[in-house]
């Protein structure tokens, strides 16, 4: 008969090595748990604004939120204006106030955006004026009354800026684009005070001529975008 012998490892110390393998796996698992709880503790102790900055940086890096990029062609994942912001940021809070007031007053077709200057409401010149003129058109009055209600609800300082394209103008009333852009901004201010009941202490007006274009003045479409009036809501200083 063939004698069966118990299995014996040919490698010295193999049995001791196999017996300790589970301890290595267990130790690694415990270290992973320890790192996880350390990370949770560090997040709990971080300032809220730092966490917000981290989330925004991460979202930009993976190209999910920034610019409304999509996973499938033609299907937008998120609105292009959406950004991860700190809800305690004064500009973010002011943006929500202005946006909600615009929706309540039926304001449509007006660009409202956040920027480092504050909350910027952009009005194309044709919504307010005839070409080359600074007198408010009759069709602009209803729009400006709605804007006046929004300004009153915001309870903050508001700057009104007039802008033109690079097409030179030379008339008895407007020797240059400086005079045209300034007159347009002032006339918007005067209407908000006289007809919409906005306090003049909260308003200022300035003409910036052609020197702050949104886009290069290389086409008729771009020139039309640059001819505008901006109403800038400034957050209160802390």
MIKOL-374995 format. One record per residue: x, y, z of N, C-alpha, C in turn. Coordinates in pm, 1 decimal, always signed. Each point is the difference from the previous one (the first is absolute). Example, Ala and Ser with C-alpha at 12.3 -4.5 7.8 and 13.67 -1.06 7.14 Angstrom:
2
R;+1319.0;-569.0;+780.0;-89.0;+119.0;+0.0;+90.0;+120.0;+0.0 $
R;-35.0;+105.0;-72.0;+82.0;+119.0;+6.0;-77.0;+109.0;+73.0 $
//
This chain:
238
R;+83.1;-119.0;+0.0;-83.1;+119.0;+0.0;+87.5;+125.4;+0.0 $
R;-62.7;+107.6;-56.3;+73.8;+127.4;-1.6;-29.2;+71.9;+127.9 $
R;+101.9;+35.7;+68.5;-16.6;+67.9;+130.0;-25.3;+147.7;-22.3 $
R;-111.9;+51.0;+53.7;-33.5;+142.1;-11.2;+58.1;+75.0;+118.3 $
R;+70.9;+104.2;-28.9;+60.7;+80.5;+105.2;-67.4;+137.3;+5.4 $
R;-9.7;+58.8;+114.4;-56.6;+137.0;+9.8;+84.7;+95.9;-81.7 $
R;-72.6;+101.0;-58.3;+70.1;+96.6;-85.0;+95.7;+83.1;+82.4 $
R;+119.3;+14.5;-49.6;+103.5;+77.7;+69.0;+56.2;+98.3;-100.5 $
R;+4.2;+127.4;+33.0;+53.8;+101.6;-90.4;+146.0;-25.6;-25.1 $
R;+38.1;+13.3;-125.3;+140.7;-17.2;-34.2;+81.6;+121.8;+35.0 $
R;-69.8;+114.1;+25.4;+72.9;+122.9;+31.7;+0.1;+18.9;+149.9 $
R;+115.0;+17.2;+59.2;+6.5;+19.8;+146.3;-71.3;+128.6;+38.2 $
R;-77.3;-7.5;+104.4;-67.9;+118.5;+52.3;-122.9;+38.9;-76.8 $
R;-46.2;-82.6;-100.3;-116.8;+35.2;-82.4;-127.1;+1.7;+84.5 $
R;-11.2;-101.0;+90.5;-119.9;-8.1;+82.7;-11.9;+121.6;+90.4 $
R;+110.0;+47.8;+56.7;-4.0;+117.8;+85.8;-38.3;+122.9;-81.0 $
R;+46.3;+7.6;-126.1;-30.7;+115.2;-84.7;-148.8;+3.9;-35.0 $
R;-57.5;-114.5;-36.0;-141.8;-6.3;-33.6;-86.9;+30.4;+120.6 $
R;+44.2;-41.2;+113.0;-79.4;+22.7;+120.9;-8.4;+148.0;+35.1 $
R;+99.6;+81.7;-38.4;-0.1;+142.3;+34.0;-53.9;+89.5;-109.3 $
R;-43.3;-55.0;-113.5;-47.9;+81.9;-111.5;-126.1;+76.1;+35.8 $
R;-93.2;-61.0;+72.2;-125.4;+67.9;+34.9;+25.5;+119.5;+90.5 $
R;+109.5;-9.4;+81.6;+30.8;+112.8;+87.2;+43.8;+122.4;-81.3 $
R;+69.1;-22.4;-109.6;+45.0;+110.4;-85.4;-120.5;+67.6;-65.7 $
R;-92.1;-84.3;-52.5;-120.4;+54.8;-62.3;-82.8;+77.5;+101.2 $
R;-14.5;-56.3;+118.8;-79.7;+65.6;+104.9;+62.9;+133.4;+40.4 $
R;+133.2;+1.1;+14.4;+69.7;+124.0;+37.1;-19.1;+108.2;-107.5 $
R;+6.9;-40.7;-128.8;-22.3;+96.3;-107.6;-140.3;+57.9;+2.4 $
R;-98.1;-86.0;+28.7;-138.5;+45.1;+7.9;-18.8;+101.1;+112.9 $
R;+60.4;-26.0;+113.9;-9.1;+91.9;+114.4;+64.1;+134.0;-33.7 $
R;+114.1;-2.5;-71.5;+66.3;+125.2;-37.3;-86.6;+82.3;-96.1 $
R;-68.4;-67.5;-92.4;-89.5;+71.9;-91.7;-113.6;+67.0;+76.7 $
R;-60.1;-72.8;+94.9;-105.6;+57.9;+82.8;+51.4;+119.8;+78.9 $
R;+121.8;-12.7;+53.8;+58.3;+109.6;+77.8;+17.3;+123.9;-86.7 $
R;+51.0;-17.3;-123.6;+16.8;+113.8;-90.7;-134.0;+63.4;-34.9 $
R;-102.4;-84.1;-17.4;-133.2;+51.1;-33.6;-55.0;+88.3;+111.6 $
R;+12.7;-46.0;+125.0;-52.2;+78.6;+112.4;+83.3;+126.4;+23.0 $
R;+130.8;-6.4;-26.6;+83.0;+120.3;+10.0;-45.5;+103.3;-103.1 $
R;-32.0;-45.7;-122.1;-47.7;+90.4;-104.6;-132.7;+63.7;+39.8 $
R;-93.4;-79.5;+55.3;-127.9;+55.0;+44.5;+19.7;+104.9;+107.4 $
R;+91.6;-28.7;+93.7;+26.0;+95.9;+107.3;+58.1;+129.1;-53.7 $
R;+90.7;-10.8;-98.8;+61.6;+120.6;-56.6;-102.5;+83.6;-74.2 $
R;-93.4;-64.4;-71.8;-105.6;+74.6;-69.4;-91.6;+69.8;+98.7 $
R;-26.5;-63.1;+111.9;-88.8;+59.8;+99.6;+62.2;+123.1;+63.5 $
R;+133.4;+5.2;+3.2;+67.8;+113.3;+63.6;+36.8;+109.4;-98.5 $
R;-16.3;-24.6;-132.7;+33.6;+101.8;-99.7;-102.6;+111.6;-1.4 $
R;+47.0;+118.0;-37.3;-91.3;+112.2;-18.7;-91.3;-28.5;-119.0 $
R;-127.3;+43.6;+9.4;-98.6;-28.2;-105.1;+43.4;+55.5;-135.1 $
R;+60.3;+117.2;-0.2;+41.2;+60.3;-126.1;+109.5;-81.5;-67.8 $
R;+88.6;-62.1;+78.7;+105.6;-82.1;-58.5;-57.8;-126.2;-65.0 $
R;-101.3;-58.3;+64.5;-64.7;-116.8;-59.3;-65.5;+38.4;-132.1 $
R;-64.2;+117.1;-0.8;-65.3;+46.4;-122.6;+100.7;+18.7;-111.5 $
R;+116.1;+58.3;+33.0;+104.3;+18.9;-100.0;+49.6;-133.6;-53.4 $
R;+13.2;-98.0;+89.5;+44.8;-132.2;-43.2;-100.2;-63.4;-95.6 $
R;-128.9;+6.6;+34.3;-103.9;-59.2;-84.7;-1.6;+66.1;-136.7 $
R;+10.7;+135.7;-2.5;-1.8;+69.3;-128.4;+122.1;-35.6;-83.3 $
R;+118.5;-8.4;+62.6;+120.9;-36.3;-73.7;-11.2;-140.9;-56.0 $
R;-55.2;-92.1;+80.3;-15.3;-137.9;-45.6;-98.4;-8.7;-116.2 $
R;-112.1;+72.2;+10.7;-100.4;-5.1;-107.3;+56.2;+56.1;-129.4 $
R;+82.6;+105.8;+9.3;+61.8;+55.1;-120.7;+99.4;-98.4;-60.6 $
R;+72.2;-72.7;+87.4;+101.3;-92.6;-47.8;-60.2;-116.6;-77.0 $
R;-114.5;-49.0;+44.4;-62.9;-113.9;-68.4;-96.1;+44.3;-108.7 $
R;-15.0;+133.2;-19.5;-80.2;+54.9;-110.6;-144.6;-48.5;+2.6 $
R;-61.1;+2.7;+117.4;-139.9;-38.3;+10.6;-88.5;+122.4;+9.5 $
R;+34.3;+92.1;+91.3;-83.9;+116.5;+22.0;+37.0;+115.5;-90.6 $
R;+128.1;+30.6;-12.5;+43.7;+121.7;-67.1;-41.8;+0.2;-145.5 $
R;-71.8;+105.2;-40.9;-35.0;+16.3;-140.2;-112.8;-87.3;-48.2 $
R;-61.2;-77.4;+89.2;-112.6;-82.4;-40.8;+37.8;-109.6;-98.2 $
R;+118.0;-60.7;+15.7;+38.6;-106.4;-91.8;-92.0;-120.4;+17.7 $
R;-17.3;-74.8;-105.2;-96.4;-109.1;+1.7;+69.9;-133.7;-18.1 $
R;-66.2;-105.9;+48.5;+51.6;-134.0;-15.6;-33.1;-57.0;-137.4 $
R;-111.2;+46.6;-58.4;-39.5;-42.9;-132.4;-17.1;+122.6;-88.0 $
R;+42.7;-5.7;-124.5;-12.7;+117.4;-88.4;-144.0;+45.9;-9.3 $
R;-18.8;+131.4;+18.7;-131.2;+58.8;-17.6;-87.2;-0.8;+122.7 $
R;+43.6;-62.0;+109.5;-80.2;-4.3;+121.7;+76.0;+70.4;+110.9 $
R;-51.5;+114.4;+44.5;+67.6;+79.6;+101.4;-21.1;-62.1;+137.4 $
R;+108.9;-15.9;+73.0;-8.6;-56.8;+133.6;-43.5;+103.8;+100.4 $
R;+52.0;+124.1;-15.4;-31.1;+104.6;+96.6;+4.5;+133.2;-70.7 $
R;-77.2;+95.6;+47.2;-5.1;+131.3;-61.3;+136.6;+64.8;+0.3 $
R;+30.4;+75.0;-106.8;+132.7;+60.7;-13.1;+28.9;+100.0;+110.1 $
R;-104.2;+59.8;+60.6;+20.8;+98.4;+105.2;+23.5;-64.4;+135.4 $
R;-23.4;-130.2;+11.3;+7.5;-65.3;+130.3;+144.3;-14.1;+43.6 $
R;+27.0;+34.8;+122.4;+131.9;-15.6;+57.6;-15.4;-39.0;+146.4 $
R;+102.2;-67.5;+53.1;-0.5;-31.6;+141.3;+48.7;+123.4;+75.1 $
R;-85.5;+59.9;+81.3;+35.0;+123.1;+69.3;-32.8;-13.8;+147.0 $
R;+67.0;+79.5;+79.0;-28.1;+6.5;+142.3;-127.9;+79.8;+19.7 $
R;-100.2;-63.4;+62.5;-128.6;+67.0;+17.5;+10.3;+119.9;+93.9 $
R;+109.4;+13.1;+75.6;+18.1;+115.4;+85.9;+76.1;+111.8;-70.1 $
R;+41.9;-22.8;-122.3;+69.8;+103.1;-76.9;-97.7;+112.9;-31.3 $
R;+35.2;+127.2;+28.1;-93.0;+111.6;-23.1;-47.2;+9.8;-145.2 $
R;+88.7;-25.8;-96.3;-39.8;+9.2;-140.0;-98.4;-111.1;-35.3 $
R;+21.9;-121.4;+54.2;-92.0;-110.5;-26.4;-138.0;+29.8;+57.6 $
R;-3.8;+54.2;+121.4;-128.7;+33.8;+61.3;-70.4;+110.9;-78.4 $
R;+77.9;+100.6;-43.3;-57.8;+109.5;-76.7;-50.8;-49.4;-134.9 $
R;+72.9;-91.8;-61.8;-42.9;-56.1;-127.4;-135.5;-70.0;+13.6 $
R;-17.3;-77.4;+106.5;-127.2;-68.9;+22.1;-112.6;+101.2;+19.8 $
R;+28.4;+107.3;+73.2;-101.9;+102.6;+23.2;-43.3;+65.9;-129.9 $
R;+98.3;+40.5;-81.6;-30.5;+67.7;-125.9;-70.9;-94.9;-96.4 $
R;+47.0;-123.7;-6.7;-60.2;-97.2;-91.1;-145.5;-27.2;+37.0 $
R;-28.5;-20.4;+129.1;-136.9;-26.2;+43.4;-89.4;+121.2;-23.9 $
R;+53.5;+120.1;+25.6;-78.3;+121.1;-23.9;-31.3;+14.8;-148.9 $
R;+94.9;-34.9;-85.9;-24.1;+6.1;-143.9;-109.3;-95.9;-43.7 $
R;+0.5;-121.2;+56.6;-103.6;-97.5;-34.3;-136.8;+45.4;+49.6 $
R;-4.8;+58.3;+119.2;-127.6;+45.3;+55.1;-58.0;+116.7;-79.4 $
R;+86.3;+82.4;-58.4;-46.7;+116.0;-75.9;-9.2;-26.8;-150.2 $
R;+12.5;-125.9;-37.8;-15.8;-36.3;-139.7;+108.5;+52.4;-91.3 $
R;+121.8;+11.9;+51.5;+111.0;+49.7;-81.1;+55.1;-114.6;-83.7 $
R;-7.4;+12.1;-131.7;+44.1;-106.1;-88.9;+96.3;+55.7;-105.0 $
R;+88.8;-87.4;-44.7;+92.3;+38.1;-106.1;+112.7;+91.6;+44.8 $
R;+21.3;+11.7;+130.2;+104.9;+86.5;+54.0;+107.7;-87.9;+61.9 $
R;+124.5;+26.0;-34.6;+110.9;-76.3;+56.1;+30.8;+48.5;+141.3 $
R;+2.4;-93.5;+96.4;+38.2;+29.5;+138.6;+110.4;-98.1;+37.0 $
R;+117.3;+53.6;+33.1;+114.4;-85.0;+27.3;+75.0;+48.5;+122.7 $
R;+70.0;-95.0;+63.2;+91.5;+33.8;+109.6;+136.0;+36.4;-57.3 $
R;+68.6;+92.3;+64.2;+137.4;+32.2;-37.0;+67.8;+56.9;+123.9 $
R;+129.4;+24.5;-11.5;+73.1;+56.9;+113.0;-46.6;+142.3;+30.6 $
R;-66.9;+64.9;-95.9;-52.6;+134.8;+23.4;-129.7;-3.1;+78.2 $
R;-71.5;-111.7;-2.6;-129.3;-11.7;+65.2;-93.2;-79.1;-89.1 $
R;-127.9;+34.2;+2.2;-99.4;-64.6;-86.4;-29.0;+94.9;-115.4 $
R;+24.1;-46.5;-122.8;-5.8;+86.6;-117.7;-123.9;-33.9;-83.2 $
R;-86.2;+100.0;-19.1;-115.7;-12.5;-88.6;+32.6;+77.1;-128.4 $
R;-1.8;-69.7;-113.4;+42.7;+59.3;-126.6;-120.5;+24.2;-90.5 $
R;-14.7;+124.8;-46.8;-108.9;+38.3;-89.4;+59.2;+44.3;-133.5 $
R;-41.6;-63.2;-108.3;+44.5;+42.8;-132.7;-52.0;+140.1;-28.0 $
R;+78.4;+79.7;-73.0;-38.7;+139.7;-22.2;-134.1;+12.9;-72.0 $
R;-31.7;-95.1;-89.1;-124.9;+8.8;-76.3;-122.4;-21.5;+87.7 $
R;+18.9;-52.5;+120.8;-112.3;-15.3;+92.7;-38.0;+133.1;+63.9 $
R;+91.0;+98.6;-7.2;-20.8;+126.9;+68.9;+1.7;+120.6;-93.0 $
R;+78.7;-5.2;-107.3;+24.0;+119.4;-80.3;-10.0;-31.0;-149.4 $
R;-23.9;+103.9;-75.8;+15.7;-7.1;-143.8;+149.3;+13.0;-32.3 $
R;+38.3;-40.0;-120.4;+140.2;+2.8;-38.1;+56.7;+141.6;+7.7 $
R;+112.8;+14.5;+69.0;+67.7;+128.0;+11.6;-70.3;+101.0;+88.0 $
R;-103.3;-41.4;+75.7;-75.5;+91.1;+85.4;+18.7;-36.0;+147.6 $
R;-26.6;+97.4;+85.2;+7.1;-23.3;+143.9;-134.8;+20.3;+68.4 $
R;-101.7;+42.8;-75.5;-134.2;+16.1;+55.9;-64.7;-137.6;+9.5 $
R;-55.7;-32.6;+114.9;-62.9;-129.7;+19.1;-120.4;-16.1;-92.6 $
R;-8.5;-113.3;-66.2;-112.9;-26.6;-87.5;-124.1;-31.6;+84.8 $
R;-120.3;+29.7;-49.9;-121.9;-29.1;+76.6;-13.3;-146.9;+38.1 $
R;+48.8;-89.7;-83.6;-11.1;-143.3;+29.6;+87.8;-44.0;+116.2 $
R;+95.9;+84.7;+39.6;+90.7;-36.2;+109.6;-58.1;+30.6;+137.1 $
R;-106.4;+79.3;+6.9;-49.1;+46.3;+129.0;-50.5;-115.0;+87.4 $
R;-75.5;-90.8;-58.0;-53.2;-112.2;+78.5;+113.5;-87.3;+53.0 $
R;+101.3;-21.7;-82.5;+115.7;-79.2;+42.0;+72.1;+65.9;+115.8 $
R;+22.1;+132.1;-9.9;+72.9;+70.0;+105.8;-80.5;+6.0;+130.0 $
R;-132.8;+2.4;-8.6;-80.5;-4.8;+122.6;+19.2;-133.5;+71.7 $
R;+6.5;-108.4;-76.0;+25.3;-130.8;+60.6;+139.1;-5.0;+62.2 $
R;+96.7;+57.0;-71.5;+136.1;+2.7;+54.3;+3.8;+84.7;+126.3 $
R;-75.6;+110.3;+2.6;-6.0;+82.7;+120.2;-52.7;-76.7;+119.9 $
R;-100.0;-87.5;-21.0;-51.4;-81.6;+110.7;+106.0;-98.4;+48.5 $
R;+78.8;-52.4;-92.6;+107.8;-91.1;+39.6;+107.0;+73.8;+79.3 $
R;+35.3;+119.5;-45.8;+99.7;+81.1;+71.9;-49.5;+31.7;+140.5 $
R;-127.4;+32.6;+13.2;-54.6;+30.5;+132.0;+0.2;-121.7;+91.9 $
R;-21.5;-118.2;-57.4;-3.1;-120.4;+82.5;+139.2;-46.0;+41.9 $
R;+101.7;+42.5;-74.0;+136.7;-44.5;+29.9;+60.9;+73.8;+117.8 $
R;-39.9;+125.9;+23.1;+49.5;+79.3;+113.4;+153.2;+6.5;+1.4 $
R;+58.0;+29.4;-114.5;+145.2;+10.3;-7.3;+37.3;+110.5;-97.4 $
R;+126.7;+33.7;-5.6;+47.8;+103.6;-91.0;-0.3;-52.1;-142.4 $
R;-34.8;+86.9;-95.9;-11.7;-40.5;-139.6;+75.7;+98.8;-87.8 $
R;+86.0;-52.2;-85.1;+72.9;+80.5;-97.9;-59.6;-23.8;-138.6 $
R;-17.4;+106.4;-76.0;-53.2;-8.5;-135.6;+110.9;+42.2;-96.0 $
R;+37.1;-90.5;-91.1;+111.0;+24.9;-91.5;-49.3;-4.1;-144.5 $
R;+36.1;+103.4;-76.0;-30.7;+3.3;-142.6;+120.5;-42.7;-81.3 $
R;-23.9;-81.5;-103.3;+107.8;-50.5;-86.4;-40.6;+16.2;-146.8 $
R;+98.1;+20.5;-85.3;-22.7;+7.3;-144.8;+94.1;-97.4;-70.0 $
R;-17.1;-12.2;-132.2;+98.1;-73.3;-78.8;+110.8;+97.1;-42.6 $
R;+85.3;-42.5;-92.4;+112.4;+86.4;-39.3;-32.4;+88.7;-120.2 $
R;-126.4;-0.5;-42.1;-38.4;+88.1;-111.3;-2.6;+144.7;+48.4 $
R;+81.4;+88.4;-57.1;+3.8;+138.6;+49.0;-129.3;+73.9;-31.0 $
R;-35.4;+91.8;+88.2;-117.3;+84.7;-20.1;+42.0;+144.8;+15.9 $
R;-54.0;+87.8;-82.9;+33.8;+142.4;+9.0;-123.0;+79.6;-42.8 $
R;-78.4;+38.7;+98.7;-121.3;+79.3;-24.5;+2.7;+121.0;+92.0 $
R;-88.8;+99.5;-22.3;-3.6;+116.0;+90.4;-26.0;-40.2;+145.5 $
R;-81.1;-103.7;+21.6;-28.7;-43.9;+137.0;+108.0;-89.6;+57.8 $
R;+62.6;-80.7;-84.8;+97.5;-97.9;+48.2;+127.0;+8.5;-84.3 $
R;+95.9;+79.2;+42.1;+124.7;+11.9;-75.7;+78.8;-130.9;-7.2 $
R;-23.6;-91.5;+96.7;+69.8;-128.3;-0.2;-84.4;-102.5;+75.7 $
R;+47.6;-121.7;+2.8;-70.2;-106.7;+70.9;-0.3;+20.6;+151.8 $
R;+91.0;+82.1;+48.6;-0.8;+30.7;+144.3;-131.0;+68.1;+38.0 $
R;-36.2;+102.6;-76.3;-122.5;+73.6;+31.0;-124.5;-87.1;-18.1 $
R;-1.0;-83.5;-105.0;-116.2;-84.8;-25.5;-18.1;-102.5;+112.1 $
R;+105.1;-69.6;+37.4;-11.0;-102.7;+104.1;-36.4;+61.1;+135.1 $
R;+54.7;+119.6;+28.8;-31.6;+65.7;+127.3;-144.8;+46.6;+3.9 $
R;-47.2;+59.5;-110.0;-138.3;+47.6;-4.9;-98.9;-115.3;+14.7 $
R;+28.9;-112.7;-58.5;-88.6;-114.6;+11.7;-6.8;-50.3;+144.4 $
R;+114.2;-10.9;+64.9;+1.2;-46.0;+138.9;-74.9;+97.7;+90.8 $
R;+20.6;+130.0;-20.4;-66.6;+101.0;+82.6;-151.2;-2.5;-21.9 $
R;-44.0;-16.3;-122.9;-143.8;-2.0;-26.6;-68.3;-121.7;+61.3 $
R;+69.2;-113.2;+3.3;-54.8;-117.3;+69.5;-11.9;+28.8;+149.4 $
R;+104.5;+60.8;+56.4;-3.0;+35.6;+142.3;-116.0;+95.1;+29.7 $
R;-16.0;+102.2;-82.0;-105.7;+99.6;+24.1;-138.7;-65.3;-4.7 $
R;-17.5;-93.8;-90.2;-130.7;-66.2;-9.4;-25.7;-85.9;+124.8 $
R;+100.9;-72.6;+46.2;-17.8;-83.4;+119.0;-35.3;+83.7;+121.7 $
R;+56.4;+119.0;+9.4;-28.9;+88.1;+113.9;-138.9;+62.1;-13.8 $
R;-27.9;+54.3;-117.6;-123.6;+76.7;-18.3;-123.3;-87.5;-14.1 $
R;+11.7;-113.9;-67.9;-117.7;-80.2;-32.0;-10.3;-129.0;+80.2 $
R;+111.9;-52.1;+47.3;-2.7;-126.8;+73.0;+20.3;+17.5;+149.7 $
R;+25.9;+122.1;+43.4;+11.1;+26.2;+143.0;+126.0;-52.0;+66.3 $
R;+107.7;-16.0;-76.6;+126.7;-45.9;+57.6;+71.1;+118.1;+64.2 $
R;+56.1;-21.9;+117.4;+71.6;+107.4;+69.1;+124.9;+39.8;-78.5 $
R;+19.1;+128.5;-28.3;+119.9;+42.7;-75.1;+128.2;-23.0;+77.6 $
R;-9.9;-15.3;+132.1;+120.3;-22.3;+80.8;+61.3;-137.4;-26.0 $
R;-77.6;-89.7;-60.4;+50.3;-135.5;-25.2;+52.5;-16.7;-141.4 $
R;-14.2;+102.3;-84.0;+31.2;-13.3;-142.2;+120.6;+83.0;-41.0 $
R;+69.2;-47.0;-100.2;+105.6;+77.9;-65.6;-2.5;-35.5;-147.9 $
R;+46.8;+92.3;-84.5;-0.2;-21.3;-144.9;+134.7;+40.2;-57.7 $
R;+45.9;-78.2;-98.6;+128.9;+29.0;-61.8;-4.5;-49.2;-144.9 $
R;+68.9;+73.3;-88.5;+14.0;-42.8;-138.8;+140.6;-50.7;-24.3 $
R;+11.1;-118.5;-60.6;+130.8;-61.7;-21.2;+36.7;-9.9;-147.8 $
R;-82.4;+62.7;-86.9;+29.5;+5.6;-142.9;+23.6;-140.0;-57.8 $
R;+103.7;-16.0;-79.7;+28.3;-125.9;-69.7;+107.4;-83.2;+69.3 $
R;+44.1;+40.9;+116.7;+123.2;-54.2;+56.6;-17.5;-122.7;+89.2 $
R;-122.6;-48.1;+14.6;-22.8;-121.8;+78.3;-93.4;-94.1;-76.9 $
R;+42.7;-46.9;-116.7;-86.7;-86.3;-80.7;-14.2;-139.4;+61.4 $
R;-115.1;-62.6;-23.2;-17.7;-139.2;+40.7;+73.8;-93.5;-94.1 $
R;-2.7;+34.0;-127.8;+63.8;-80.9;-104.6;+69.4;+94.3;-97.7 $
R;+95.5;-48.7;-78.3;+66.8;+86.9;-98.4;-100.4;+55.6;-101.7 $
R;+19.6;+123.9;-38.9;-88.9;+65.9;-96.4;+35.5;-40.5;-142.4 $
R;-10.5;-129.0;-28.0;+42.4;-51.8;-129.8;-116.3;-35.0;-91.6 $
R;-122.7;+13.2;+47.7;-116.3;-32.1;-83.2;-118.2;+83.1;+48.1 $
R;-103.9;+6.3;-83.6;-119.7;+75.1;+38.6;-65.1;-60.5;+123.9 $
R;+0.5;-131.4;+10.6;-58.6;-66.1;+117.1;+77.0;+35.6;+126.9 $
R;+133.0;-1.6;-8.3;+80.8;+34.7;+117.0;-18.5;+147.0;+39.4 $
R;-7.5;+87.0;-98.9;-22.0;+141.4;+28.5;-133.3;+20.3;+73.4 $
R;-103.0;-75.1;-41.5;-130.2;+11.3;+66.0;+8.1;-45.5;+145.2 $
R;+79.0;-101.5;+27.7;+15.7;-46.7;+139.2;+71.6;+103.9;+86.1 $
R;+92.3;+73.3;-59.5;+76.5;+99.1;+75.7;-79.5;+127.6;+27.9 $
R;-100.4;+28.4;-81.6;-85.1;+117.2;+24.7;-103.7;-39.1;+105.8 $
R;+20.3;+45.2;+121.1;-81.1;-50.2;+110.1;+0.9;+97.0;+116.9 $
R;-93.0;-24.1;+91.1;-0.7;+66.5;+130.4;+5.4;-109.0;+105.6 $
R;+93.4;+11.3;+91.2;+13.5;-97.8;+108.0;-47.5;+61.9;+131.3 $
R;-85.8;-73.1;+70.4;-45.9;+39.5;+132.8;+64.0;-95.7;+98.1 $
R;+91.9;+51.2;+80.2;+82.4;-83.2;+86.8;-42.5;+16.1;+145.6 $
R;-45.0;-108.0;+59.1;-37.8;-2.3;+141.3;+123.9;-32.8;+81.7 $
R;+39.9;+93.0;+85.0;+121.3;-17.7;+79.4;-35.6;-55.4;+137.3 $
R;+63.7;-110.3;+42.9;-27.2;-50.3;+134.5;+49.5;+98.0;+105.9 $
R;-69.7;+3.9;+112.1;+42.0;+89.3;+107.9;+133.5;-44.9;+54.9 $
R;+86.6;+94.8;+33.3;+129.3;-34.7;+57.8;-20.5;-56.4;+139.5 $
R;+78.2;-107.8;+34.9;-14.6;-59.2;+132.1;+42.2;+97.9;+108.4 $
//
